[in-house]
Amino acid sequence: RPQSAEYGGCSLRRMSVMQALELLDQLVDESDPDVDFPNSFHAYQTAEGIRHWFHLVGLLHDLGKVLALFGEPQ
């Protein structure tokens, strides 16, 4: 709750997504301190990986609609 109160309003600093990605490169990630590529690159890799999962999640969501054929309400 304290973090939500402090950061939830996004009033600490205004910046674009690109500015935030540039700042991210200044961070040394404690979970991967010896990685020799920028954190922004890792962020793009994560986004690309998630994009593939969203395709699967969307497909599974729509496949769930077949339950209506077995008496479940839509």
GROMACS elastic network, one bead per residue, 0.5 to 0.9 nm:
[ bonds ]
;  ai    aj funct       b0    kb
    1     5     6  0.60849   500
    1     6     6  0.85457   500
    2     5     6  0.50983   500
    2     6     6  0.61521   500
    2     7     6  0.85671   500
    3     7     6  0.57979   500
    3     8     6  0.73341   500
    4     7     6  0.53721   500
    4     9     6  0.80116   500
    5     8     6  0.56128   500
    5     9     6  0.73405   500
    6     9     6  0.72592   500
    6    10     6  0.82945   500
    6    11     6  0.83701   500
    6    12     6  0.80388   500
    7    10     6  0.54047   500
    7    11     6  0.69472   500
    7    12     6  0.68100   500
    8    11     6  0.79503   500
    9    12     6  0.80676   500
   10    13     6  0.69962   500
   10    14     6  0.76208   500
   11    14     6  0.69938   500
   15    18     6  0.80181   500
   15    19     6  0.58579   500
   15    20     6  0.65556   500
   16    19     6  0.51075   500
   16    20     6  0.63212   500
   16    21     6  0.86915   500
   17    20     6  0.50289   500
   17    21     6  0.62081   500
   17    22     6  0.86651   500
   18    21     6  0.50148   500
   18    22     6  0.62342   500
   18    23     6  0.86663   500
   19    22     6  0.50606   500
   19    23     6  0.62768   500
   19    24     6  0.86130   500
   20    23     6  0.50236   500
   20    24     6  0.61225   500
   20    25     6  0.89181   500
   21    25     6  0.67328   500
   21    39     6  0.79889   500
   21    40     6  0.54183   500
   21    41     6  0.89822   500
   21    43     6  0.81647   500
   22    25     6  0.54637   500
   22    26     6  0.74396   500
   22    39     6  0.88735   500
   22    40     6  0.69812   500
   23    26     6  0.54505   500
   23    27     6  0.73045   500
   23    40     6  0.86187   500
   24    27     6  0.54204   500
   24    28     6  0.86773   500
   24    38     6  0.80436   500
   24    39     6  0.58834   500
   24    40     6  0.60628   500
   24    43     6  0.89489   500
   25    28     6  0.78799   500
   25    37     6  0.88835   500
   25    38     6  0.52605   500
   25    39     6  0.50322   500
   25    40     6  0.58244   500
   25    41     6  0.86231   500
   26    38     6  0.82782   500
   26    39     6  0.80596   500
   27    30     6  0.89702   500
   27    38     6  0.87833   500
   27    39     6  0.72813   500
   28    31     6  0.87663   500
   28    32     6  0.77759   500
   28    33     6  0.59100   500
   28    34     6  0.87244   500
   28    35     6  0.89494   500
   28    39     6  0.80684   500
   29    32     6  0.53105   500
   29    33     6  0.53965   500
   29    34     6  0.87046   500
   29    35     6  0.85753   500
   29    39     6  0.78125   500
   30    33     6  0.53338   500
   32    35     6  0.57267   500
   33    36     6  0.85130   500
   35    38     6  0.80183   500
   35    39     6  0.87754   500
   37    40     6  0.84621   500
   37    41     6  0.68203   500
   37    42     6  0.77466   500
   38    41     6  0.53805   500
   38    42     6  0.68180   500
   38    43     6  0.89377   500
   39    43     6  0.61963   500
   39    44     6  0.87307   500
   40    44     6  0.63460   500
   40    45     6  0.86540   500
   41    44     6  0.51486   500
   41    45     6  0.62596   500
   41    46     6  0.86518   500
   42    46     6  0.61081   500
   42    47     6  0.85826   500
   43    46     6  0.50667   500
   43    47     6  0.61983   500
   43    48     6  0.86398   500
   44    47     6  0.50368   500
   44    48     6  0.61359   500
   44    49     6  0.85862   500
   45    48     6  0.51321   500
   45    49     6  0.61675   500
   45    50     6  0.86124   500
   46    49     6  0.51241   500
   46    50     6  0.61339   500
   46    51     6  0.85415   500
   47    50     6  0.51633   500
   47    51     6  0.61169   500
   47    52     6  0.89712   500
   48    51     6  0.50750   500
   48    52     6  0.68253   500
   49    52     6  0.55373   500
   49    53     6  0.68050   500
   50    54     6  0.62313   500
   50    55     6  0.88601   500
   51    54     6  0.51773   500
   51    55     6  0.67269   500
   52    55     6  0.53707   500
   52    56     6  0.68872   500
   52    57     6  0.89747   500
   53    56     6  0.51275   500
   53    57     6  0.61636   500
   53    58     6  0.85703   500
   54    58     6  0.59213   500
   54    59     6  0.84181   500
   55    58     6  0.52157   500
   55    59     6  0.62590   500
   55    60     6  0.87112   500
   56    59     6  0.50973   500
   56    60     6  0.61591   500
   56    61     6  0.85020   500
   57    60     6  0.51259   500
   57    61     6  0.60250   500
   57    62     6  0.87016   500
   58    61     6  0.50345   500
   58    62     6  0.63637   500
   58    63     6  0.86262   500
   59    62     6  0.52922   500
   59    63     6  0.61306   500
   59    64     6  0.87049   500
   60    64     6  0.62619   500
   61    64     6  0.53242   500
   61    65     6  0.73483   500
   62    65     6  0.54695   500
   62    66     6  0.79872   500
   63    66     6  0.59215   500
   63    67     6  0.82941   500
   64    67     6  0.58903   500
   64    68     6  0.83636   500
   65    68     6  0.58698   500
   65    69     6  0.79967   500
   65    74     6  0.73288   500
   66    69     6  0.54059   500
   66    70     6  0.73177   500
   66    72     6  0.88338   500
   67    70     6  0.51892   500
   67    71     6  0.68099   500
   67    72     6  0.55210   500
   67    73     6  0.79701   500
   67    74     6  0.81588   500
   68    71     6  0.53336   500
   68    73     6  0.57619   500
   68    74     6  0.58211   500
   69    72     6  0.71514   500
